[in-house]
Amino acid sequence: DSHSIQHQFDMAVRYQKHADNTITVLLLDEVGLAEHSPDMPLKVLHAMLVDPPIAVVGLSNWVLDPAKMNRAILLQRTEPSQN
């Protein structure tokens, strides 16, 4: 849910403040699954991704809504071939 995402983000930001010579990354795996939730847990990402103090990486097998995609870099790969 959005509270869990916010909590992990806040913990990563606190860690980054005290970690010298470290780049903190919040990894959100399968964010595409959360995109389809009626609770809209990814809504919390809008504010997080404006000017984040840490790196945020979201992995998904589906395209997210444009409001989230315009705050990100999209790396898209085609289906692997049989060759």
Secondary structure, DSSP 8 states (H G I E B T S, - for coil): -HHHHHHHHHHHHHHHHH-TT---EEEETTHHHHHT-TT-GGGGHHHHTTS-SSEEEE--SS---HHHHTTS-----------
